[in-house]
């Protein structure tokens, strides 16, 4: 309450009293400290979703992403999506980069085969090379050849022999991925282009461009080559051949819902009660690997 007697002999005018009263009311009902200026910020989860959709779909512009959010039930302006992308430094869709190697491999898996060399040091420190192939779609692996001298002519002839001896269906294959090693010559490429495959050369020092084949070679080393000693070329060829039989016919693969390549097309087996059946173990490669099956 304002006391007029404290104004040192000056009488306030009615307009002054009214002005004081307006200030007291404005101060009492002032919510400026409780609210933030402008529209409320976009939720962090929504921003993260916009950036995720943009990263997973390089060809989508802000309006396409806005439409996807609308379909999911989230209402927001298309300009908000544009602002989120712009502040994150993401260009509009036409200027954005194309699919990554990972996206390309996933989208074209059933049409891709990949080849690569792996090396093994024998017990007397002689280095031997093996040329392997992996079908991305079925995860079936093949051994093309083993040699101590992997020259261009040897690699080309090995490819010819493989195509003549194998029953691999090349009609559904479109791409062959290989690195830029000198053993892969134009003649080697011609062997596969003659069957309708397009040869894709991975960038230098880019193992992710041939990730599935690199992972397969890593599996070979962890499960086999790091756990045994190789005597010579013949021994390596026999060992790899036996392991690949296990790899294609028995070993489960997470990419195939824990089925082996030979079982993937037929689907999972019929469920059974394991308590009512005996399990038979078969030792492979001298007990280095075990295989299990229902005892008949």
C-alpha positions as CSV (number, residue, x, y, z in Angstrom):
1,X,0.0,0.0,0.0
2,X,1.5,3.4,-1.0
3,X,1.3,6.0,1.7
4,X,0.8,9.5,0.4
5,X,2.3,11.1,3.7
6,X,5.8,9.8,2.8
7,X,6.1,11.9,-0.4
8,X,7.8,14.8,1.4
9,X,5.0,17.3,1.0
10,X,4.3,16.6,-2.7
11,X,0.8,15.4,-3.5
12,X,0.6,12.8,-6.3
13,X,-1.8,13.5,-9.0
14,X,-4.5,11.0,-9.8
15,X,-2.7,9.9,-12.9
16,X,0.4,9.1,-10.8
17,X,-1.6,7.0,-8.5
18,X,-3.2,5.1,-11.4
19,X,0.3,4.6,-13.0
20,X,1.6,3.2,-9.7
21,X,-1.4,0.9,-9.5
22,X,-0.9,-0.4,-13.0
23,X,2.8,-1.1,-12.2
24,X,1.8,-3.1,-9.1
25,X,-0.7,-5.2,-11.0
26,X,1.8,-5.8,-13.8
27,X,4.5,-6.9,-11.3
28,X,2.1,-9.3,-9.6
29,X,1.0,-11.0,-12.8
30,X,4.4,-11.0,-14.5
31,X,5.2,-14.4,-16.0
32,X,8.1,-13.3,-18.1
33,X,10.6,-15.2,-15.9
34,X,8.7,-18.4,-16.3
35,X,8.4,-18.7,-20.0
36,X,10.9,-18.8,-22.8
37,X,10.7,-16.5,-25.8
38,X,9.5,-17.8,-29.2
39,X,7.9,-21.2,-30.0
40,X,8.8,-24.2,-27.9
41,X,11.9,-26.1,-29.0
42,X,11.7,-29.4,-31.0
43,X,12.1,-32.4,-28.8
44,X,15.5,-34.0,-28.9
45,X,14.0,-37.4,-29.8
46,X,12.3,-35.9,-32.8
47,X,15.6,-34.2,-33.9
48,X,17.4,-37.5,-33.6
49,X,14.7,-39.3,-35.6
50,X,14.9,-36.7,-38.4
51,X,18.7,-37.1,-38.6
52,X,18.4,-40.9,-38.5
53,X,15.9,-41.0,-41.3
54,X,18.1,-38.6,-43.4
55,X,21.2,-40.8,-42.8
56,X,19.4,-44.0,-43.7
57,X,17.8,-42.5,-46.8
58,X,20.2,-40.3,-48.7
59,X,17.7,-39.7,-51.5
60,X,15.0,-38.2,-49.3
61,X,14.6,-34.4,-49.1
62,X,13.1,-32.6,-46.1
63,X,9.5,-32.8,-47.4
64,X,9.8,-36.6,-47.9
65,X,11.1,-36.9,-44.3
66,X,8.3,-34.6,-43.1
67,X,5.8,-36.9,-44.8
68,X,7.2,-39.9,-43.1
69,X,7.0,-38.2,-39.7
70,X,3.4,-37.3,-40.5
71,X,2.6,-40.9,-41.4
72,X,4.1,-41.9,-38.0
73,X,1.6,-39.5,-36.3
74,X,4.0,-36.6,-35.4
75,X,2.7,-33.2,-36.5
76,X,5.3,-30.6,-37.3
77,X,6.0,-28.1,-40.1
78,X,8.1,-29.1,-43.1
79,X,10.3,-26.0,-42.4
80,X,11.2,-27.4,-39.0
81,X,12.6,-30.5,-40.6
82,X,14.5,-28.3,-43.0
83,X,16.0,-26.3,-40.1
84,X,17.0,-29.5,-38.3
85,X,18.8,-30.8,-41.4
86,X,20.4,-27.4,-42.1
87,X,21.8,-26.9,-38.6
88,X,23.2,-30.4,-38.7
89,X,25.1,-29.5,-41.9
90,X,23.1,-32.0,-44.1
91,X,22.6,-30.9,-47.6
92,X,19.4,-31.2,-49.5
93,X,18.8,-34.6,-51.1
94,X,20.0,-33.9,-54.6
95,X,23.4,-32.8,-53.3
96,X,23.7,-35.5,-50.7
97,X,26.2,-38.3,-51.2
98,X,25.0,-41.6,-52.6
99,X,24.7,-44.9,-50.7
100,X,27.6,-46.1,-48.6
101,X,29.3,-49.4,-49.3
102,X,27.4,-50.9,-46.4
103,X,24.0,-49.8,-47.8
104,X,25.1,-51.0,-51.3
105,X,26.1,-54.4,-50.0
106,X,22.9,-54.9,-48.0
107,X,20.7,-53.8,-50.9
108,X,22.4,-56.0,-53.5
109,X,23.5,-58.9,-51.4
110,X,21.7,-61.6,-53.4
111,X,23.4,-60.4,-56.6
112,X,27.0,-60.1,-55.3
113,X,29.9,-62.4,-55.2
114,X,33.3,-61.4,-53.8
115,X,36.8,-62.7,-54.2
116,X,40.0,-62.1,-52.2
117,X,43.4,-63.7,-51.4
118,X,44.4,-64.9,-48.0
119,X,47.9,-65.9,-47.1
120,X,49.2,-68.7,-44.8
121,X,52.7,-69.3,-43.5
122,X,53.7,-72.9,-43.4
123,X,55.6,-74.7,-40.7
124,X,58.9,-74.0,-42.5
125,X,57.9,-70.3,-42.9
126,X,57.0,-70.6,-46.6
127,X,54.1,-68.3,-47.6
128,X,51.2,-69.8,-49.5
129,X,48.2,-68.0,-51.0
130,X,44.6,-69.1,-51.3
131,X,42.0,-67.5,-53.5
132,X,38.5,-67.7,-52.0
133,X,35.0,-66.6,-53.1
134,X,31.9,-65.7,-51.1
135,X,28.3,-65.4,-52.3
136,X,26.8,-62.6,-50.3
137,X,23.2,-63.7,-50.5
138,X,23.6,-67.3,-49.5
139,X,26.9,-66.9,-47.6
140,X,28.2,-70.0,-49.4
141,X,32.0,-70.0,-49.7
142,X,34.2,-71.5,-52.4
143,X,37.9,-72.3,-52.7
144,X,39.2,-71.3,-56.1
145,X,42.8,-72.4,-55.7
146,X,46.0,-72.6,-53.6
147,X,49.5,-71.6,-54.8
148,X,52.8,-70.2,-53.6
149,X,53.1,-68.0,-56.7
150,X,49.8,-66.1,-57.3
151,X,50.5,-64.5,-60.7
152,X,48.0,-63.0,-63.1
153,X,47.9,-65.9,-65.5
154,X,47.4,-68.4,-62.6
155,X,44.5,-66.3,-61.1
156,X,42.8,-66.1,-64.6
157,X,43.2,-69.9,-65.2
158,X,41.9,-70.6,-61.7
159,X,38.8,-68.5,-62.4
160,X,38.2,-70.4,-65.6
161,X,38.6,-73.8,-63.9
162,X,36.2,-72.8,-61.1
163,X,33.4,-71.7,-63.5
164,X,33.8,-74.9,-65.5
165,X,33.8,-77.2,-62.4
166,X,31.2,-75.5,-60.2
167,X,27.5,-75.5,-60.4
168,X,27.2,-72.0,-59.0
169,X,24.2,-70.2,-60.6
170,X,25.5,-67.0,-62.2
171,X,22.2,-65.9,-63.7
172,X,21.1,-64.1,-60.6
173,X,24.6,-62.6,-60.0
174,X,25.2,-59.0,-61.1
175,X,28.4,-57.9,-59.4
176,X,31.8,-59.3,-58.6
177,X,33.8,-57.3,-55.9
178,X,37.5,-57.5,-55.8
179,X,40.4,-55.4,-54.6
180,X,43.1,-53.8,-56.8
181,X,45.8,-56.5,-56.3
182,X,48.0,-57.0,-59.3
183,X,46.9,-60.6,-59.6
184,X,43.5,-59.5,-60.7
185,X,44.2,-58.6,-64.4
186,X,42.0,-57.6,-67.2
187,X,41.9,-61.2,-68.3
188,X,40.6,-62.3,-64.9
189,X,37.8,-59.7,-65.2
190,X,37.0,-60.9,-68.7
191,X,36.3,-64.4,-67.4
192,X,33.5,-63.1,-65.2
193,X,32.2,-60.4,-67.4
194,X,31.7,-63.1,-70.0
195,X,29.1,-64.7,-67.6
196,X,27.3,-61.3,-67.3
197,X,28.9,-60.1,-64.1
198,X,30.0,-56.5,-63.6
199,X,33.4,-56.3,-61.9
200,X,33.6,-53.6,-59.1
201,X,37.0,-52.6,-57.8
202,X,37.1,-51.6,-54.2
203,X,38.9,-48.4,-53.3
204,X,42.5,-48.6,-52.1
205,X,42.9,-49.5,-48.4
206,X,39.1,-49.8,-48.0
207,X,38.3,-53.2,-46.4
208,X,34.7,-52.1,-45.7
209,X,34.1,-52.2,-49.4
210,X,34.6,-55.9,-49.3
211,X,33.4,-56.4,-45.7
212,X,31.7,-59.7,-46.0
213,X,34.7,-61.4,-47.7
214,X,37.0,-59.9,-45.1
215,X,34.8,-61.2,-42.3
216,X,34.8,-64.6,-43.9
217,X,38.6,-64.6,-44.0
218,X,38.7,-63.6,-40.4
219,X,36.4,-66.5,-39.5
220,X,38.8,-68.8,-41.4
221,X,41.7,-67.6,-39.3
222,X,40.0,-67.6,-35.9
223,X,38.4,-71.1,-36.3
224,X,41.0,-72.8,-38.4
225,X,44.3,-71.3,-39.6
226,X,45.3,-69.8,-36.2
227,X,44.7,-73.2,-34.5
228,X,46.7,-75.5,-36.8
229,X,50.0,-75.8,-38.6
230,X,50.1,-76.1,-42.4
231,X,52.8,-78.2,-44.0
232,X,52.5,-77.4,-47.8
233,X,50.1,-76.4,-50.6
234,X,48.5,-79.8,-50.7
235,X,47.8,-79.8,-47.0
236,X,46.3,-76.3,-47.1
237,X,44.1,-77.2,-50.0
238,X,42.8,-80.3,-48.2
239,X,42.3,-78.5,-44.9
240,X,40.4,-75.5,-46.5
241,X,38.2,-77.9,-48.6
242,X,37.2,-79.8,-45.5
243,X,36.5,-76.7,-43.5
244,X,34.4,-75.2,-46.3
245,X,32.3,-78.3,-46.4
246,X,31.6,-77.7,-42.7
247,X,31.1,-73.9,-43.3
248,X,28.5,-74.5,-46.1
249,X,26.7,-77.6,-44.7
250,X,26.8,-77.2,-40.9
251,X,28.0,-73.9,-39.5
252,X,25.2,-71.6,-38.5
253,X,25.2,-68.0,-39.7
254,X,23.6,-65.0,-37.9
255,X,22.8,-63.4,-41.3
256,X,20.8,-66.5,-42.2
257,X,18.8,-66.7,-38.9
258,X,21.3,-69.2,-37.5
259,X,21.0,-71.6,-40.4
260,X,23.8,-73.0,-42.5
261,X,23.9,-71.9,-46.2
262,X,22.7,-75.3,-47.5
263,X,19.7,-75.1,-45.1
264,X,18.8,-71.4,-45.6
265,X,16.5,-71.9,-48.6
266,X,14.6,-74.8,-47.1
267,X,14.0,-73.0,-43.8
268,X,14.5,-74.1,-40.2
269,X,14.0,-77.8,-39.3
270,X,10.9,-79.0,-37.6
271,X,11.1,-78.5,-33.8
272,X,11.7,-81.6,-31.7
273,X,12.1,-82.5,-28.1
274,X,15.8,-82.9,-27.6
275,X,15.2,-84.8,-24.3
276,X,13.8,-87.6,-26.4
277,X,16.6,-87.9,-28.9
278,X,20.2,-88.7,-28.8
279,X,22.8,-86.3,-30.2
280,X,25.7,-87.6,-32.3
281,X,29.0,-85.7,-32.4
282,X,31.3,-85.9,-35.5
283,X,34.9,-84.7,-35.2
284,X,36.1,-82.6,-38.1
285,X,39.8,-81.9,-38.9
286,X,41.1,-84.2,-36.2
287,X,38.7,-82.8,-33.5
288,X,39.5,-79.1,-34.2
289,X,35.8,-78.6,-35.0
290,X,32.7,-80.6,-33.9
291,X,29.5,-81.2,-35.7
292,X,26.3,-82.4,-34.1
293,X,23.2,-84.1,-35.5
294,X,20.2,-86.1,-34.3
295,X,21.2,-89.7,-33.9
296,X,19.2,-92.1,-36.1
